Amino acid sequence: MPSYEDDLSRFEEHNAQVLGISVDSIPSHDAWQKSIGGISYPLCSDFYPHGAVAESYGVLRPEGMTERALFVIDRDGVVRFIDVHPIDKQPDNEEIFDVLRTLRE
Amino acid sequence: MPQVATATKTLKVGDQAPDFTLKAHGGRSVTLSELRGKNVFIAFYPLDWTPV
């Protein structure tokens, strides 16, 4: 998640809002983002009903946490890119910027 | 071109993204449909306090 913070100005160049989502609570998000140097884009809490948004996106795992999954949604609300990643691997941001370059800003 | 079009159990490329409203850190609230007119990049991640 810090790597998205580092690239935030590049996301803004593509008129893209970054959102992080996990099933953790708000107090957890608040404390964790502080501990890693601060995250300015919203870390959203899919805590209750537990994982309901993740479930609607098809990325809630049976053990209750979410997949490491990336979605790019265009300005009309249409899904343009889906990448469900091995949970222990960090995706390369360049792949996301390649997608954003194909969209209207 | 990037490799695209991995689907999930419920979504594929070209589908309308399910709307949601979630609380976010810093006392904020986020509603996806209020971001119409912007591109949105969503990163689901497993858990806070784990290496990311």
Backbone of each chain as nested JSON, in Angstrom:
{
  "chains": [
    {"id": "A", "residues": [
      {"number": 1, "name": "MET", "atoms": {"N": [0.817, -1.21, 0.0], "CA": [0.0, 0.0, 0.0], "C": [0.861, 1.275, 0.0]}},
      {"number": 2, "name": "PRO", "atoms": {"N": [2.011, 1.252, 0.667], "CA": [2.878, 2.443, 0.589], "C": [3.327, 2.756, -0.839]}},
      {"number": 3, "name": "SER", "atoms": {"N": [3.426, 1.741, -1.685], "CA": [3.885, 2.012, -3.059], "C": [2.848, 2.825, -3.829]}},
      {"number": 4, "name": "TYR", "atoms": {"N": [1.562, 2.679, -3.482], "CA": [0.542, 3.516, -4.127], "C": [0.661, 4.949, -3.624]}},
      {"number": 5, "name": "GLU", "atoms": {"N": [0.979, 5.089, -2.348], "CA": [1.195, 6.427, -1.789], "C": [2.349, 7.111, -2.534]}},
      {"number": 6, "name": "ASP", "atoms": {"N": [3.423, 6.364, -2.762], "CA": [4.582, 6.935, -3.467], "C": [4.208, 7.387, -4.877]}},
      {"number": 7, "name": "ASP", "atoms": {"N": [3.277, 6.679, -5.51], "CA": [2.9, 6.971, -6.898], "C": [1.637, 7.829, -7.003]}},
      {"number": 8, "name": "LEU", "atoms": {"N": [1.199, 8.411, -5.887], "CA": [-0.088, 9.105, -5.863], "C": [-0.191, 10.219, -6.914]}},
      {"number": 9, "name": "SER", "atoms": {"N": [0.889, 10.954, -7.12], "CA": [0.816, 12.052, -8.091], "C": [0.631, 11.5, -9.507]}},
      {"number": 10, "name": "ARG", "atoms": {"N": [1.171, 10.318, -9.766], "CA": [0.97, 9.709, -11.09], "C": [-0.487, 9.273, -11.264]}},
      {"number": 11, "name": "PHE", "atoms": {"N": [-1.092, 8.736, -10.187], "CA": [-2.517, 8.389, -10.278], "C": [-3.331, 9.65, -10.552]}},
      {"number": 12, "name": "GLU", "atoms": {"N": [-2.973, 10.746, -9.886], "CA": [-3.721, 11.993, -10.082], "C": [-3.604, 12.49, -11.516]}},
      {"number": 13, "name": "GLU", "atoms": {"N": [-2.446, 12.279, -12.125], "CA": [-2.281, 12.675, -13.529], "C": [-3.29, 11.963, -14.425]}},
      {"number": 14, "name": "HIS", "atoms": {"N": [-3.685, 10.776, -14.035], "CA": [-4.666, 9.999, -14.804], "C": [-6.079, 10.178, -14.268]}},
      {"number": 15, "name": "ASN", "atoms": {"N": [-6.285, 11.223, -13.469], "CA": [-7.6, 11.498, -12.876], "C": [-8.134, 10.26, -12.158]}},
      {"number": 16, "name": "ALA", "atoms": {"N": [-7.233, 9.569, -11.456], "CA": [-7.613, 8.316, -10.809], "C": [-7.573, 8.463, -9.285]}},
      {"number": 17, "name": "GLN", "atoms": {"N": [-8.678, 8.096, -8.655], "CA": [-8.763, 8.041, -7.197], "C": [-8.295, 6.672, -6.723]}},
      {"number": 18, "name": "VAL", "atoms": {"N": [-7.378, 6.654, -5.78], "CA": [-6.898, 5.388, -5.221], "C": [-7.695, 5.069, -3.959]}},
      {"number": 19, "name": "LEU", "atoms": {"N": [-8.151, 3.825, -3.844], "CA": [-8.824, 3.348, -2.642], "C": [-8.196, 2.031, -2.204]}},
      {"number": 20, "name": "GLY", "atoms": {"N": [-7.889, 1.922, -0.931], "CA": [-7.491, 0.635, -0.374], "C": [-8.666, 0.074, 0.405]}},
      {"number": 21, "name": "ILE", "atoms": {"N": [-8.864, -1.233, 0.339], "CA": [-9.96, -1.857, 1.093], "C": [-9.459, -3.138, 1.751]}},
      {"number": 22, "name": "SER", "atoms": {"N": [-9.721, -3.269, 3.04], "CA": [-9.527, -4.561, 3.698], "C": [-10.65, -4.751, 4.713]}},
      {"number": 23, "name": "VAL", "atoms": {"N": [-10.678, -5.914, 5.348], "CA": [-11.74, -6.202, 6.317], "C": [-11.397, -5.688, 7.717]}},
      {"number": 24, "name": "ASP", "atoms": {"N": [-10.287, -4.967, 7.832], "CA": [-9.898, -4.451, 9.146], "C": [-10.804, -3.304, 9.589]}},
      {"number": 25, "name": "SER", "atoms": {"N": [-10.797, -3.051, 10.9], "CA": [-11.597, -1.962, 11.475], "C": [-10.924, -0.611, 11.232]}},
      {"number": 26, "name": "ILE", "atoms": {"N": [-11.687, 0.459, 11.414], "CA": [-11.138, 1.807, 11.274], "C": [-9.992, 2.063, 12.273]}},
      {"number": 27, "name": "PRO", "atoms": {"N": [-10.166, 1.701, 13.554], "CA": [-9.026, 1.922, 14.47], "C": [-7.758, 1.204, 14.013]}},
      {"number": 28, "name": "SER", "atoms": {"N": [-7.922, 0.028, 13.433], "CA": [-6.76, -0.692, 12.902], "C": [-6.143, 0.078, 11.737]}},
      {"number": 29, "name": "HIS", "atoms": {"N": [-6.987, 0.507, 10.786], "CA": [-6.487, 1.298, 9.647], "C": [-5.733, 2.542, 10.133]}},
      {"number": 30, "name": "ASP", "atoms": {"N": [-6.357, 3.25, 11.091], "CA": [-5.759, 4.491, 11.573], "C": [-4.365, 4.241, 12.149]}},
      {"number": 31, "name": "ALA", "atoms": {"N": [-4.271, 3.204, 12.99], "CA": [-2.996, 2.925, 13.638], "C": [-1.971, 2.378, 12.65]}},
      {"number": 32, "name": "TRP", "atoms": {"N": [-2.433, 1.525, 11.755], "CA": [-1.49, 0.88, 10.827], "C": [-0.893, 1.887, 9.838]}},
      {"number": 33, "name": "GLN", "atoms": {"N": [-1.767, 2.766, 9.301], "CA": [-1.228, 3.708, 8.308], "C": [-0.215, 4.654, 8.967]}},
      {"number": 34, "name": "LYS", "atoms": {"N": [-0.471, 4.975, 10.245], "CA": [0.481, 5.813, 10.96], "C": [1.825, 5.088, 11.082]}},
      {"number": 35, "name": "SER", "atoms": {"N": [1.748, 3.795, 11.37], "CA": [2.966, 3.01, 11.623], "C": [3.821, 2.845, 10.37]}},
      {"number": 36, "name": "ILE", "atoms": {"N": [3.222, 3.008, 9.205], "CA": [4.01, 2.85, 7.973], "C": [4.28, 4.202, 7.32]}},
      {"number": 37, "name": "GLY", "atoms": {"N": [4.152, 5.276, 8.09], "CA": [4.566, 6.578, 7.587], "C": [3.45, 7.417, 7.016]}},
      {"number": 38, "name": "GLY", "atoms": {"N": [2.2, 6.936, 7.109], "CA": [1.064, 7.733, 6.661], "C": [0.591, 7.357, 5.268]}},
      {"number": 39, "name": "ILE", "atoms": {"N": [-0.705, 7.144, 5.139], "CA": [-1.355, 6.899, 3.845], "C": [-2.411, 7.98, 3.694]}},
      {"number": 40, "name": "SER", "atoms": {"N": [-2.356, 8.763, 2.613], "CA": [-3.303, 9.874, 2.482], "C": [-4.569, 9.476, 1.722]}},
      {"number": 41, "name": "TYR", "atoms": {"N": [-4.476, 8.5, 0.823], "CA": [-5.697, 8.073, 0.137], "C": [-6.518, 7.21, 1.106]}},
      {"number": 42, "name": "PRO", "atoms": {"N": [-7.84, 7.098, 0.88], "CA": [-8.68, 6.406, 1.864], "C": [-8.374, 4.912, 1.974]}},
      {"number": 43, "name": "LEU", "atoms": {"N": [-8.158, 4.466, 3.202], "CA": [-8.161, 3.034, 3.49], "C": [-9.559, 2.714, 4.001]}},
      {"number": 44, "name": "CYS", "atoms": {"N": [-10.31, 1.96, 3.225], "CA": [-11.71, 1.705, 3.545], "C": [-11.831, 0.442, 4.384]}},
      {"number": 45, "name": "SER", "atoms": {"N": [-12.83, 0.461, 5.253], "CA": [-13.014, -0.637, 6.202], "C": [-14.236, -1.463, 5.823]}},
      {"number": 46, "name": "ASP", "atoms": {"N": [-13.99, -2.675, 5.337], "CA": [-15.073, -3.595, 4.958], "C": [-15.317, -4.547, 6.126]}},
      {"number": 47, "name": "PHE", "atoms": {"N": [-15.488, -3.936, 7.301], "CA": [-15.46, -4.672, 8.57], "C": [-16.828, -5.226, 8.952]}},
      {"number": 48, "name": "TYR", "atoms": {"N": [-17.872, -4.445, 8.691], "CA": [-19.206, -4.887, 9.082], "C": [-20.255, -4.325, 8.153]}},
      {"number": 49, "name": "PRO", "atoms": {"N": [-21.151, -5.088, 7.542], "CA": [-21.14, -6.555, 7.602], "C": [-19.833, -7.097, 7.015]}},
      {"number": 50, "name": "HIS", "atoms": {"N": [-19.235, -8.03, 7.697], "CA": [-17.873, -8.432, 7.404], "C": [-17.662, -8.844, 5.942]}},
      {"number": 51, "name": "GLY", "atoms": {"N": [-16.791, -8.082, 5.259], "CA": [-16.395, -8.455, 3.905], "C": [-17.501, -8.355, 2.869]}},
      {"number": 52, "name": "ALA", "atoms": {"N": [-18.546, -7.594, 3.143], "CA": [-19.691, -7.56, 2.223], "C": [-19.314, -6.982, 0.863]}},
      {"number": 53, "name": "VAL", "atoms": {"N": [-18.462, -5.948, 0.869], "CA": [-18.06, -5.36, -0.41], "C": [-17.131, -6.328, -1.143]}},
      {"number": 54, "name": "ALA", "atoms": {"N": [-16.202, -6.914, -0.403], "CA": [-15.299, -7.904, -1.017], "C": [-16.104, -9.05, -1.628]}},
      {"number": 55, "name": "GLU", "atoms": {"N": [-17.143, -9.47, -0.918], "CA": [-17.997, -10.547, -1.43], "C": [-18.647, -10.133, -2.751]}},
      {"number": 56, "name": "SER", "atoms": {"N": [-19.121, -8.885, -2.819], "CA": [-19.784, -8.446, -4.046], "C": [-18.807, -8.338, -5.214]}},
      {"number": 57, "name": "TYR", "atoms": {"N": [-17.523, -8.145, -4.887], "CA": [-16.499, -8.103, -5.935], "C": [-15.878, -9.485, -6.177]}},
      {"number": 58, "name": "GLY", "atoms": {"N": [-16.339, -10.476, -5.404], "CA": [-15.876, -11.849, -5.63], "C": [-14.476, -12.114, -5.126]}},
      {"number": 59, "name": "VAL", "atoms": {"N": [-14.036, -11.364, -4.1], "CA": [-12.651, -11.506, -3.65], "C": [-12.541, -11.762, -2.14]}},
      {"number": 60, "name": "LEU", "atoms": {"N": [-13.64, -12.259, -1.528], "CA": [-13.569, -12.619, -0.109], "C": [-13.124, -14.069, -0.003]}},
      {"number": 61, "name": "ARG", "atoms": {"N": [-12.057, -14.312, 0.767], "CA": [-11.567, -15.683, 0.921], "C": [-12.348, -16.388, 2.03]}},
      {"number": 62, "name": "PRO", "atoms": {"N": [-12.401, -17.739, 1.967], "CA": [-13.175, -18.493, 2.973], "C": [-12.705, -18.208, 4.392]}},
      {"number": 63, "name": "GLU", "atoms": {"N": [-11.43, -17.873, 4.57], "CA": [-10.937, -17.625, 5.934], "C": [-11.241, -16.206, 6.412]}},
      {"number": 64, "name": "GLY", "atoms": {"N": [-11.934, -15.395, 5.606], "CA": [-12.453, -14.138, 6.112], "C": [-11.688, -12.893, 5.719]}},
      {"number": 65, "name": "MET", "atoms": {"N": [-10.522, -13.068, 5.107], "CA": [-9.812, -11.895, 4.589], "C": [-10.018, -11.832, 3.087]}},
      {"number": 66, "name": "THR", "atoms": {"N": [-9.542, -10.754, 2.476], "CA": [-9.754, -10.629, 1.031], "C": [-8.521, -11.108, 0.268]}},
      {"number": 67, "name": "GLU", "atoms": {"N": [-8.748, -11.409, -0.973], "CA": [-7.642, -11.63, -1.9], "C": [-6.852, -10.337, -2.035]}},
      {"number": 68, "name": "ARG", "atoms": {"N": [-5.636, -10.447, -2.55], "CA": [-4.926, -9.253, -3.001], "C": [-5.4, -9.023, -4.432]}},
      {"number": 69, "name": "ALA", "atoms": {"N": [-6.338, -8.118, -4.577], "CA": [-7.033, -7.981, -5.852], "C": [-7.116, -6.525, -6.264]}},
      {"number": 70, "name": "LEU", "atoms": {"N": [-6.846, -6.283, -7.525], "CA": [-6.828, -4.917, -8.055], "C": [-7.929, -4.746, -9.085]}},
      {"number": 71, "name": "PHE", "atoms": {"N": [-8.617, -3.621, -9.005], "CA": [-9.655, -3.292, -9.966], "C": [-9.419, -1.879, -10.479]}},
      {"number": 72, "name": "VAL", "atoms": {"N": [-9.551, -1.706, -11.776], "CA": [-9.605, -0.353, -12.324], "C": [-11.025, -0.152, -12.842]}},
      {"number": 73, "name": "ILE", "atoms": {"N": [-11.644, 0.928, -12.377], "CA": [-13.015, 1.256, -12.74], "C": [-12.983, 2.595, -13.458]}},
      {"number": 74, "name": "ASP", "atoms": {"N": [-13.645, 2.673, -14.597], "CA": [-13.536, 3.904, -15.379], "C": [-14.521, 4.966, -14.886]}},
      {"number": 75, "name": "ARG", "atoms": {"N": [-14.489, 6.113, -15.551], "CA": [-15.273, 7.262, -15.073], "C": [-16.771, 7.022, -15.172]}},
      {"number": 76, "name": "ASP", "atoms": {"N": [-17.195, 5.975, -15.883], "CA": [-18.617, 5.637, -15.964], "C": [-18.994, 4.499, -15.006]}},
      {"number": 77, "name": "GLY", "atoms": {"N": [-18.024, 4.06, -14.205], "CA": [-18.323, 3.008, -13.234], "C": [-18.228, 1.598, -13.795]}},
      {"number": 78, "name": "VAL", "atoms": {"N": [-17.55, 1.46, -14.931], "CA": [-17.406, 0.145, -15.569], "C": [-16.039, -0.446, -15.221]}},
      {"number": 79, "name": "VAL", "atoms": {"N": [-16.03, -1.729, -14.868], "CA": [-14.788, -2.424, -14.536], "C": [-13.952, -2.593, -15.807]}},
      {"number": 80, "name": "ARG", "atoms": {"N": [-12.723, -2.106, -15.775], "CA": [-11.871, -2.169, -16.961], "C": [-10.652, -3.067, -16.776]}},
      {"number": 81, "name": "PHE", "atoms": {"N": [-10.385, -3.453, -15.557], "CA": [-9.213, -4.294, -15.301], "C": [-9.41, -5.02, -13.985]}},
      {"number": 82, "name": "ILE", "atoms": {"N": [-9.11, -6.308, -13.986], "CA": [-9.171, -7.106, -12.759], "C": [-7.889, -7.915, -12.672]}},
      {"number": 83, "name": "ASP", "atoms": {"N": [-7.267, -7.88, -11.525], "CA": [-6.08, -8.7, -11.309], "C": [-6.12, -9.26, -9.898]}},
      {"number": 84, "name": "VAL", "atoms": {"N": [-6.343, -10.554, -9.789], "CA": [-6.267, -11.216, -8.492], "C": [-4.885, -11.836, -8.398]}},
      {"number": 85, "name": "HIS", "atoms": {"N": [-4.141, -11.38, -7.401], "CA": [-2.719, -11.658, -7.305], "C": [-2.433, -12.734, -6.272]}},
      {"number": 86, "name": "PRO", "atoms": {"N": [-1.361, -13.499, -6.406], "CA": [-0.953, -14.355, -5.294], "C": [-0.83, -13.491, -4.04]}},
      {"number": 87, "name": "ILE", "atoms": {"N": [-1.373, -13.982, -2.933], "CA": [-1.552, -13.135, -1.756], "C": [-0.225, -12.635, -1.182]}},
      {"number": 88, "name": "ASP", "atoms": {"N": [0.859, -13.352, -1.446], "CA": [2.162, -12.958, -0.89], "C": [2.984, -12.13, -1.87]}},
      {"number": 89, "name": "LYS", "atoms": {"N": [2.396, -11.787, -3.017], "CA": [3.16, -11.032, -4.015], "C": [2.606, -9.627, -4.166]}},
      {"number": 90, "name": "GLN", "atoms": {"N": [3.471, -8.676, -4.354], "CA": [3.062, -7.296, -4.563], "C": [3.067, -7.011, -6.059]}},
      {"number": 91, "name": "PRO", "atoms": {"N": [1.917, -6.616, -6.606], "CA": [1.853, -6.343, -8.042], "C": [2.714, -5.145, -8.439]}},
      {"number": 92, "name": "ASP", "atoms": {"N": [3.019, -5.073, -9.713], "CA": [3.816, -3.971, -10.251], "C": [2.882, -2.83, -10.661]}},
      {"number": 93, "name": "ASN", "atoms": {"N": [3.111, -1.645, -10.128], "CA": [2.23, -0.516, -10.438], "C": [2.212, -0.164, -11.918]}},
      {"number": 94, "name": "GLU", "atoms": {"N": [3.293, -0.48, -12.627], "CA": [3.344, -0.091, -14.046], "C": [2.197, -0.713, -14.833]}},
      {"number": 95, "name": "GLU", "atoms": {"N": [1.79, -1.9, -14.408], "CA": [0.687, -2.569, -15.084], "C": [-0.599, -1.741, -14.968]}},
      {"number": 96, "name": "ILE", "atoms": {"N": [-0.778, -1.133, -13.793], "CA": [-1.956, -0.299, -13.564], "C": [-1.884, 0.962, -14.424]}},
      {"number": 97, "name": "PHE", "atoms": {"N": [-0.696, 1.561, -14.487], "CA": [-0.576, 2.78, -15.296], "C": [-0.764, 2.472, -16.779]}},
      {"number": 98, "name": "ASP", "atoms": {"N": [-0.36, 1.281, -17.21], "CA": [-0.617, 0.883, -18.599], "C": [-2.123, 0.882, -18.88]}},
      {"number": 99, "name": "VAL", "atoms": {"N": [-2.9, 0.401, -17.913], "CA": [-4.355, 0.372, -18.09], "C": [-4.917, 1.791, -18.077]}},
      {"number": 100, "name": "LEU", "atoms": {"N": [-4.476, 2.588, -17.099], "CA": [-5.013, 3.955, -16.98], "C": [-4.716, 4.773, -18.233]}},
      {"number": 101, "name": "ARG", "atoms": {"N": [-3.582, 4.513, -18.872], "CA": [-3.238, 5.254, -20.096], "C": [-4.238, 4.996, -21.208]}},
      {"number": 102, "name": "THR", "atoms": {"N": [-4.921, 3.827, -21.156], "CA": [-5.886, 3.51, -22.213], "C": [-7.253, 4.138, -21.941]}},
      {"number": 103, "name": "LEU", "atoms": {"N": [-7.441, 4.711, -20.741], "CA": [-8.74, 5.285, -20.378], "C": [-8.74, 6.797, -20.556]}},
      {"number": 104, "name": "ARG", "atoms": {"N": [-9.946, 7.341, -20.736], "CA": [-10.073, 8.802, -20.708], "C": [-9.79, 9.302, -19.308]}},
      {"number": 105, "name": "GLU", "atoms": {"N": [-9.184, 10.474, -19.247], "CA": [-8.877, 11.009, -17.917], "C": [-10.087, 11.653, -17.279]}}
    ]},
    {"id": "B", "residues": [
      {"number": 1, "name": "MET", "atoms": {"N": [0.39, -3.983, -24.841], "CA": [-0.848, -3.938, -24.051], "C": [-0.673, -4.75, -22.773]}},
      {"number": 2, "name": "PRO", "atoms": {"N": [-1.259, -4.275, -21.698], "CA": [-1.181, -5.044, -20.463], "C": [-2.011, -6.307, -20.567]}},
      {"number": 3, "name": "GLN", "atoms": {"N": [-1.637, -7.276, -19.752], "CA": [-2.457, -8.478, -19.665], "C": [-3.67, -8.153, -18.819]}},
      {"number": 4, "name": "VAL", "atoms": {"N": [-4.836, -8.352, -19.345], "CA": [-6.037, -7.97, -18.604], "C": [-7.015, -9.129, -18.525]}},
      {"number": 5, "name": "ALA", "atoms": {"N": [-8.234, -8.804, -18.045], "CA": [-9.378, -9.697, -18.188], "C": [-9.338, -10.932, -17.319]}},
      {"number": 6, "name": "THR", "atoms": {"N": [-8.693, -10.853, -16.179], "CA": [-8.923, -11.898, -15.199], "C": [-10.279, -11.614, -14.574]}},
      {"number": 7, "name": "ALA", "atoms": {"N": [-11.082, -12.619, -14.397], "CA": [-12.398, -12.433, -13.797], "C": [-12.388, -12.927, -12.36]}},
      {"number": 8, "name": "THR", "atoms": {"N": [-13.365, -12.491, -11.574], "CA": [-13.575, -13.068, -10.247], "C": [-14.857, -13.893, -10.307]}},
      {"number": 9, "name": "LYS", "atoms": {"N": [-15.269, -14.421, -9.15], "CA": [-16.496, -15.224, -9.094], "C": [-17.706, -14.417, -9.525]}},
      {"number": 10, "name": "THR", "atoms": {"N": [-17.646, -13.091, -9.288], "CA": [-18.843, -12.277, -9.519], "C": [-18.67, -11.216, -10.596]}},
      {"number": 11, "name": "LEU", "atoms": {"N": [-17.445, -10.93, -11.013], "CA": [-17.223, -9.792, -11.911], "C": [-16.284, -10.152, -13.046]}},
      {"number": 12, "name": "LYS", "atoms": {"N": [-16.529, -9.513, -14.178], "CA": [-15.588, -9.588, -15.289], "C": [-15.437, -8.194, -15.895]}},
      {"number": 13, "name": "VAL", "atoms": {"N": [-14.395, -8.035, -16.676], "CA": [-14.173, -6.747, -17.328], "C": [-15.384, -6.407, -18.191]}},
      {"number": 14, "name": "GLY", "atoms": {"N": [-15.845, -5.173, -18.086], "CA": [-17.022, -4.731, -18.834], "C": [-18.265, -4.641, -17.974]}},
      {"number": 15, "name": "ASP", "atoms": {"N": [-18.238, -5.294, -16.788], "CA": [-19.378, -5.218, -15.866], "C": [-19.416, -3.858, -15.175]}},
      {"number": 16, "name": "GLN", "atoms": {"N": [-20.622, -3.46, -14.748], "CA": [-20.749, -2.296, -13.884], "C": [-20.197, -2.663, -12.513]}},
      {"number": 17, "name": "ALA", "atoms": {"N": [-19.372, -1.8, -11.949], "CA": [-18.79, -2.076, -10.635], "C": [-19.864, -1.954, -9.564]}},
      {"number": 18, "name": "PRO", "atoms": {"N": [-19.972, -2.939, -8.665], "CA": [-20.965, -2.839, -7.588], "C": [-20.709, -1.588, -6.737]}},
      {"number": 19, "name": "ASP", "atoms": {"N": [-21.763, -0.829, -6.48], "CA": [-21.596, 0.382, -5.676], "C": [-21.425, 0.009, -4.205]}},
      {"number": 20, "name": "PHE", "atoms": {"N": [-20.766, 0.876, -3.476], "CA": [-20.626, 0.654, -2.04], "C": [-20.381, 1.981, -1.347]}},
      {"number": 21, "name": "THR", "atoms": {"N": [-20.692, 2.004, -0.071], "CA": [-20.294, 3.091, 0.814], "C": [-19.548, 2.467, 1.976]}},
      {"number": 22, "name": "LEU", "atoms": {"N": [-18.342, 2.911, 2.229], "CA": [-17.531, 2.37, 3.33], "C": [-16.93, 3.511, 4.125]}},
      {"number": 23, "name": "LYS", "atoms": {"N": [-16.78, 3.284, 5.424], "CA": [-15.999, 4.21, 6.226], "C": [-14.536, 4.044, 5.876]}},
      {"number": 24, "name": "ALA", "atoms": {"N": [-13.818, 5.165, 5.953], "CA": [-12.387, 5.111, 5.674], "C": [-11.631, 5.792, 6.806]}},
      {"number": 25, "name": "HIS", "atoms": {"N": [-10.335, 5.543, 6.87], "CA": [-9.562, 6.089, 7.981], "C": [-9.545, 7.618, 7.917]}},
      {"number": 26, "name": "GLY", "atoms": {"N": [-9.274, 8.232, 9.036], "CA": [-9.284, 9.681, 9.103], "C": [-10.695, 10.248, 9.163]}},
      {"number": 27, "name": "GLY", "atoms": {"N": [-11.672, 9.422, 9.564], "CA": [-13.041, 9.911, 9.729], "C": [-13.77, 10.151, 8.421]}},
      {"number": 28, "name": "ARG", "atoms": {"N": [-13.271, 9.553, 7.334], "CA": [-13.898, 9.778, 6.044], "C": [-14.902, 8.678, 5.703]}},
      {"number": 29, "name": "SER", "atoms": {"N": [-15.654, 8.924, 4.651], "CA": [-16.578, 7.935, 4.116], "C": [-16.455, 7.987, 2.596]}},
      {"number": 30, "name": "VAL", "atoms": {"N": [-16.493, 6.835, 1.958], "CA": [-16.307, 6.776, 0.51], "C": [-17.486, 6.057, -0.13]}},
      {"number": 31, "name": "THR", "atoms": {"N": [-18.106, 6.702, -1.116], "CA": [-19.16, 6.068, -1.91], "C": [-18.687, 6.018, -3.36]}},
      {"number": 32, "name": "LEU", "atoms": {"N": [-18.625, 4.805, -3.888], "CA": [-18.065, 4.644, -5.231], "C": [-18.812, 5.491, -6.255]}},
      {"number": 33, "name": "SER", "atoms": {"N": [-20.139, 5.483, -6.21], "CA": [-20.909, 6.172, -7.251], "C": [-20.711, 7.694, -7.204]}},
      {"number": 34, "name": "GLU", "atoms": {"N": [-20.243, 8.196, -6.062], "CA": [-19.958, 9.639, -5.99], "C": [-18.65, 9.993, -6.681]}},
      {"number": 35, "name": "LEU", "atoms": {"N": [-17.916, 8.972, -7.109], "CA": [-16.643, 9.212, -7.799], "C": [-16.803, 9.137, -9.32]}},
      {"number": 36, "name": "ARG", "atoms": {"N": [-18.064, 9.042, -9.805], "CA": [-18.293, 9.082, -11.255], "C": [-17.607, 10.307, -11.845]}},
      {"number": 37, "name": "GLY", "atoms": {"N": [-16.989, 10.119, -13.025], "CA": [-16.245, 11.224, -13.617], "C": [-14.763, 11.136, -13.309]}},
      {"number": 38, "name": "LYS", "atoms": {"N": [-14.427, 10.244, -12.377], "CA": [-13.019, 9.951, -12.103], "C": [-12.78, 8.477, -12.371]}},
      {"number": 39, "name": "ASN", "atoms": {"N": [-11.575, 8.154, -12.777], "CA": [-11.191, 6.753, -12.765], "C": [-10.915, 6.364, -11.321]}},
      {"number": 40, "name": "VAL", "atoms": {"N": [-11.147, 5.104, -10.992], "CA": [-10.931, 4.639, -9.624], "C": [-10.059, 3.39, -9.652]}},
      {"number": 41, "name": "PHE", "atoms": {"N": [-9.043, 3.409, -8.844], "CA": [-8.192, 2.231, -8.69], "C": [-8.424, 1.676, -7.289]}},
      {"number": 42, "name": "ILE", "atoms": {"N": [-8.934, 0.458, -7.217], "CA": [-9.212, -0.175, -5.925], "C": [-8.212, -1.294, -5.683]}},
      {"number": 43, "name": "ALA", "atoms": {"N": [-7.55, -1.238, -4.538], "CA": [-6.643, -2.311, -4.136], "C": [-7.213, -2.984, -2.895]}},
      {"number": 44, "name": "PHE", "atoms": {"N": [-7.796, -4.164, -3.074], "CA": [-8.125, -4.989, -1.912], "C": [-6.824, -5.605, -1.416]}},
      {"number": 45, "name": "TYR", "atoms": {"N": [-6.609, -5.568, -0.112], "CA": [-5.404, -6.192, 0.435], "C": [-5.787, -7.018, 1.659]}},
      {"number": 46, "name": "PRO", "atoms": {"N": [-5.02, -8.075, 1.93], "CA": [-5.468, -9.072, 2.912], "C": [-5.697, -8.5, 4.309]}},
      {"number": 47, "name": "LEU", "atoms": {"N": [-4.73, -7.87, 4.896], "CA": [-4.87, -7.404, 6.274], "C": [-3.874, -6.298, 6.568]}},
      {"number": 48, "name": "ASP", "atoms": {"N": [-4.289, -5.37, 7.458], "CA": [-3.326, -4.437, 8.038], "C": [-2.26, -5.241, 8.793]}},
      {"number": 49, "name": "TRP", "atoms": {"N": [-1.163, -4.639, 9.067], "CA": [-0.117, -5.222, 9.916], "C": [0.551, -6.444, 9.309]}},
      {"number": 50, "name": "THR", "atoms": {"N": [0.365, -6.622, 8.006], "CA": [1.091, -7.694, 7.335], "C": [1.919, -7.051, 6.242]}},
      {"number": 51, "name": "PRO", "atoms": {"N": [2.997, -7.697, 5.822], "CA": [3.839, -7.069, 4.801], "C": [3.036, -6.815, 3.535]}},
      {"number": 52, "name": "VAL", "atoms": {"N": [3.128, -5.593, 3.054], "CA": [2.458, -5.278, 1.79], "C": [3.469, -4.597, 0.906]}}
    ]}
  ]
}
